[in-house]
Amino acid sequence: MTMIKIVTIDLDGTLFDNVKNISKENIEAIKKCHELGVKIVIATGRPIEGVRPVLNRLGLTTDKDYAIIYNGSKVLNVKTGELIFSSTISGKTVKELYNEANKYNLNFHAFRKNEELITPKHNQYTDVEATINQIEDIICDINSLDDDEEFLKAMIVDSKENLDMMEKNIDPKFKNDYSMVRSATIFLEFLNKTSDKGKALYQLAKYLNVNIKDTMAIGDAGNDISMIKMAGIGVAMKNAFPEVLEIADFVTLSNEESGVAYALNKFIINKE
């Protein structure tokens, strides 16, 4: 019988309700799983400082707790900061992506390896990123970046309609050479080909000597597809993107109905 030992959980549209709150039911279910020895791992596009308030709220702050951040570009121990896995893209790549965004007059930003958020100009979409993560954006001449500088990810950020168009028309090399994920309707992200939430889950399971079949992943958006496919049990929220619903092993309740708690109760807590 499969015994779930690691659960990766997305934040926006998954653990959070539509006003960014975490329900009492979700908190209680996560704490119960934690008590049972199950690793509860937040898997997000955010940097670690953007995740700290959530980890504190859930009690996931020990040296036995881990987080997947930057959509899989980093896996780390949340207390010690030890890196379990990390991958980057080059400044040369960031400049190429910036120039691709410019062809369509779309907004752009990127995260340096030191987690600074840089953008060529202030814009409403980068403001959302900065607010979510409680950091400031730094204005930077993207084309002056060093080719060899390391970046965690680059993002083309704009309206849903503009990014829908961009995804259809982008130079195929960017789809082929990088992990291209839609983390939100306004965010199109580009990471090292070795980076996505699924590969990060695999690396963490390997590090913890856990069979990948004994894992579960819960998410709602395009950037969650890889971990939902990778996990032994892939769970989609009822409110998930259609392409996520299609590949899930199980569809739980929506983020407004404590769907995370429902899945944890069904597959872990009530099986004890």
VEXDREN-2710 file (C-alpha; in Angstrom, 1 decimal):
% VEXDREN-2710
k/r/px/py/pz
1/MET/0.0/0.0/0.0
2/THR/1.2/3.5/-0.9
3/MET/2.1/5.5/2.2
4/ILE/2.5/9.2/1.4
5/LYS/5.7/10.6/2.9
6/ILE/6.1/13.9/1.0
7/VAL/3.3/16.3/0.0
8/THR/4.2/19.3/-2.2
9/ILE/1.6/22.1/-2.0
10/ASP/1.3/25.2/-4.3
11/LEU/0.2/28.5/-2.7
12/ASP/-1.9/30.8/-5.0
13/GLY/-5.1/29.1/-6.1
14/THR/-4.3/26.1/-4.0
15/LEU/-3.5/26.6/-0.3
16/PHE/-4.6/30.2/-0.4
17/ASP/-8.3/31.2/-1.0
18/ASN/-9.1/34.0/-3.3
19/VAL/-8.1/36.7/-0.8
20/LYS/-4.8/35.0/0.1
21/ASN/-6.0/33.5/3.4
22/ILE/-5.3/29.9/4.6
23/SER/-8.4/28.3/6.0
24/LYS/-8.6/26.8/9.5
25/GLU/-9.3/23.4/7.9
26/ASN/-6.2/23.6/5.7
27/ILE/-4.0/24.6/8.7
28/GLU/-5.3/21.8/10.9
29/ALA/-4.9/19.1/8.2
30/ILE/-1.3/20.3/7.4
31/LYS/-0.4/20.3/11.1
32/LYS/-1.9/16.8/11.6
33/CYS/0.1/15.4/8.6
34/HIS/3.3/17.1/10.0
35/GLU/2.6/15.4/13.4
36/LEU/2.3/12.0/11.5
37/GLY/5.8/12.6/10.1
38/VAL/4.7/13.5/6.6
39/LYS/7.0/16.1/4.9
40/ILE/4.7/19.1/3.9
41/VAL/6.6/21.1/1.3
42/ILE/5.5/24.4/0.0
43/ALA/6.2/24.5/-3.7
44/THR/6.0/28.0/-5.2
45/GLY/7.4/30.5/-7.7
46/ARG/8.2/32.8/-4.8
47/PRO/11.6/33.4/-3.1
48/ILE/12.1/32.0/0.4
49/GLU/11.3/35.4/2.1
50/GLY/8.0/35.4/0.3
51/VAL/7.2/32.0/1.8
52/ARG/8.4/32.7/5.4
53/PRO/5.1/34.0/6.7
54/VAL/3.3/30.9/5.4
55/LEU/5.9/28.5/6.9
56/ASN/5.6/30.3/10.2
57/ARG/1.8/30.1/10.2
58/LEU/1.9/26.3/9.4
59/GLY/4.7/25.5/11.8
60/LEU/7.0/24.3/9.0
61/THR/10.1/25.9/10.4
62/THR/12.3/23.0/11.7
63/ASP/15.6/21.7/10.3
64/LYS/13.5/18.7/9.0
65/ASP/11.4/21.0/6.8
66/TYR/12.0/21.9/3.2
67/ALA/10.6/24.3/0.5
68/ILE/10.6/24.3/-3.3
69/ILE/11.0/27.9/-4.4
70/TYR/11.4/29.8/-7.8
71/ASN/9.2/27.1/-9.4
72/GLY/11.9/24.5/-8.8
73/SER/15.1/26.4/-9.3
74/LYS/15.9/26.0/-5.6
75/VAL/15.1/23.3/-3.0
76/LEU/16.3/24.1/0.5
77/ASN/16.1/23.4/4.2
78/VAL/14.0/26.2/5.5
79/LYS/15.9/26.5/8.8
80/THR/19.5/25.9/7.9
81/GLY/19.3/27.3/4.4
82/GLU/21.1/24.2/3.1
83/LEU/20.6/23.9/-0.7
84/ILE/19.4/20.5/-1.8
85/PHE/19.1/21.5/-5.4
86/SER/19.8/24.6/-7.4
87/SER/19.9/25.6/-11.1
88/THR/20.3/28.9/-13.0
89/ILE/20.1/30.5/-16.4
90/SER/22.7/32.9/-17.8
91/GLY/22.6/36.7/-18.3
92/LYS/22.9/36.0/-22.0
93/THR/19.6/34.0/-21.8
94/VAL/18.0/36.8/-19.8
95/LYS/18.9/39.4/-22.5
96/GLU/17.6/37.2/-25.3
97/LEU/14.3/36.7/-23.5
98/TYR/14.1/40.5/-22.8
99/ASN/14.6/41.2/-26.4
100/GLU/11.9/38.7/-27.4
101/ALA/9.5/40.4/-25.0
102/ASN/10.4/43.7/-26.5
103/LYS/9.3/42.5/-30.0
104/TYR/5.8/42.4/-28.6
105/ASN/6.2/45.4/-26.3
106/LEU/5.6/43.3/-23.2
107/ASN/6.9/43.9/-19.7
108/PHE/9.8/41.9/-18.2
109/HIS/11.6/41.1/-15.0
110/ALA/14.2/38.6/-13.7
111/PHE/15.5/37.3/-10.4
112/ARG/19.3/37.3/-9.8
113/LYS/21.0/34.4/-8.1
114/ASN/21.1/36.6/-4.9
115/GLU/17.3/36.9/-5.3
116/GLU/17.2/40.6/-6.3
117/LEU/14.2/41.4/-8.6
118/ILE/15.4/43.5/-11.6
119/THR/13.3/45.1/-14.3
120/PRO/14.0/47.7/-17.0
121/LYS/11.0/49.8/-15.8
122/HIS/8.4/50.0/-13.2
123/ASN/5.1/48.4/-14.3
124/GLN/1.9/47.1/-12.7
125/TYR/2.8/43.4/-13.2
126/THR/6.2/43.6/-11.6
127/ASP/4.5/45.6/-8.8
128/VAL/2.4/42.5/-8.2
129/GLU/5.5/40.3/-8.0
130/ALA/7.2/42.7/-5.6
131/THR/4.1/43.0/-3.4
132/ILE/3.6/39.3/-3.2
133/ASN/7.2/38.7/-2.1
134/GLN/7.5/41.8/0.1
135/ILE/10.6/42.9/-1.9
136/GLU/11.5/46.0/-4.0
137/ASP/12.2/45.9/-7.7
138/ILE/15.4/47.3/-8.9
139/ILE/15.6/49.3/-12.2
140/CYS/18.3/47.8/-14.4
141/ASP/19.5/48.1/-18.0
142/ILE/18.9/44.5/-19.0
143/ASN/21.1/44.7/-22.1
144/SER/24.1/45.7/-20.0
145/LEU/24.0/42.4/-18.0
146/ASP/27.1/40.2/-18.0
147/ASP/26.5/37.2/-20.2
148/ASP/27.9/34.9/-17.5
149/GLU/25.9/36.3/-14.6
150/GLU/23.6/33.7/-13.0
151/PHE/19.8/34.1/-12.7
152/LEU/17.2/32.0/-11.0
153/LYS/14.5/32.8/-13.6
154/ALA/13.3/35.4/-16.1
155/MET/9.7/36.4/-16.6
156/ILE/7.6/38.0/-19.3
157/VAL/4.8/39.7/-17.4
158/ASP/1.7/41.3/-18.9
159/SER/-2.0/40.9/-19.4
160/LYS/-3.5/37.5/-19.9
161/GLU/-4.4/38.3/-23.5
162/ASN/-0.9/39.5/-24.3
163/LEU/0.7/36.5/-22.7
164/ASP/-1.7/34.1/-24.5
165/MET/-0.5/35.6/-27.7
166/MET/3.1/35.5/-26.6
167/GLU/2.9/31.7/-25.8
168/LYS/1.6/31.0/-29.3
169/ASN/4.2/33.1/-31.1
170/ILE/7.4/32.9/-29.1
171/ASP/10.5/31.7/-30.8
172/PRO/10.4/27.8/-30.4
173/LYS/14.0/27.7/-29.1
174/PHE/12.8/29.2/-25.8
175/LYS/10.2/26.4/-25.4
176/ASN/12.8/23.8/-26.4
177/ASP/15.8/25.0/-24.4
178/TYR/14.1/26.2/-21.2
179/SER/11.4/25.2/-18.8
180/MET/8.6/27.6/-19.8
181/VAL/5.8/27.7/-17.3
182/ARG/2.6/29.8/-16.8
183/SER/2.5/30.4/-13.1
184/ALA/-0.4/32.8/-13.3
185/THR/-2.4/34.4/-16.0
186/ILE/0.0/37.4/-15.9
187/PHE/3.3/35.5/-15.5
188/LEU/5.2/33.5/-18.1
189/GLU/8.3/32.1/-16.6
190/PHE/11.6/30.8/-18.0
191/LEU/13.9/28.6/-16.0
192/ASN/16.8/26.2/-16.6
193/LYS/15.6/23.1/-18.4
194/THR/16.5/21.1/-15.2
195/SER/14.1/23.3/-13.2
196/ASP/10.5/22.8/-12.6
197/LYS/8.4/21.7/-9.6
198/GLY/8.4/18.1/-10.7
199/LYS/12.1/17.8/-11.0
200/ALA/12.5/19.6/-7.7
201/LEU/10.1/17.1/-6.0
202/TYR/12.2/14.2/-7.5
203/GLN/15.5/15.7/-6.2
204/LEU/14.0/16.2/-2.7
205/ALA/12.6/12.6/-2.6
206/LYS/16.0/11.3/-3.7
207/TYR/17.7/13.3/-1.0
208/LEU/15.3/12.0/1.6
209/ASN/15.5/8.5/0.3
210/VAL/11.8/8.4/-0.4
211/ASN/10.3/6.5/-3.3
212/ILE/8.6/8.9/-5.7
213/LYS/5.5/6.7/-5.6
214/ASP/5.2/7.7/-1.9
215/THR/4.6/11.4/-2.8
216/MET/1.6/13.6/-3.4
217/ALA/1.4/17.0/-5.2
218/ILE/-1.4/19.5/-5.0
219/GLY/-1.7/22.4/-7.4
220/ASP/-3.9/24.4/-9.8
221/ALA/-1.8/26.1/-12.5
222/GLY/0.5/25.4/-15.4
223/ASN/3.6/25.5/-13.3
224/ASP/2.1/22.7/-11.1
225/ILE/1.7/20.2/-14.0
226/SER/5.2/18.8/-13.7
227/MET/4.9/18.0/-10.0
228/ILE/1.4/16.6/-10.4
229/LYS/2.7/14.3/-13.1
230/MET/5.8/13.4/-11.1
231/ALA/4.1/12.5/-7.8
232/GLY/2.7/9.2/-6.9
233/ILE/-0.7/10.9/-6.4
234/GLY/-1.2/14.1/-8.5
235/VAL/-4.0/16.2/-7.1
236/ALA/-5.7/19.2/-9.0
237/MET/-7.8/21.8/-7.3
238/LYS/-11.4/22.0/-8.6
239/ASN/-10.6/25.5/-9.7
240/ALA/-7.4/24.4/-11.6
241/PHE/-6.6/25.3/-15.2
242/PRO/-8.3/22.8/-17.7
243/GLU/-4.9/21.3/-18.7
244/VAL/-4.2/20.6/-15.0
245/LEU/-7.5/18.9/-14.4
246/GLU/-6.8/16.6/-17.4
247/ILE/-3.6/15.1/-16.0
248/ALA/-4.5/14.8/-12.3
249/ASP/-5.1/11.5/-10.6
250/PHE/-7.7/13.1/-8.3
251/VAL/-9.6/16.4/-8.3
252/THR/-10.2/17.8/-4.9
253/LEU/-12.5/20.7/-3.8
254/SER/-11.6/24.3/-4.8
255/ASN/-9.3/26.7/-3.0
256/GLU/-12.4/28.3/-1.6
257/GLU/-13.6/25.0/-0.1
258/SER/-10.4/23.9/1.7
259/GLY/-9.5/21.5/-1.1
260/VAL/-6.0/20.9/0.3
261/ALA/-7.5/19.7/3.6
262/TYR/-10.0/17.5/1.7
263/ALA/-7.1/15.8/-0.2
264/LEU/-4.9/15.4/2.9
265/ASN/-7.8/13.9/4.9
266/LYS/-8.7/11.5/2.1
267/PHE/-5.2/10.2/1.3
268/ILE/-3.3/10.5/4.6
269/ILE/-5.1/11.4/7.8
270/ASN/-8.2/9.1/7.4
271/LYS/-5.9/6.2/6.3
272/GLU/-4.0/6.2/9.6
END
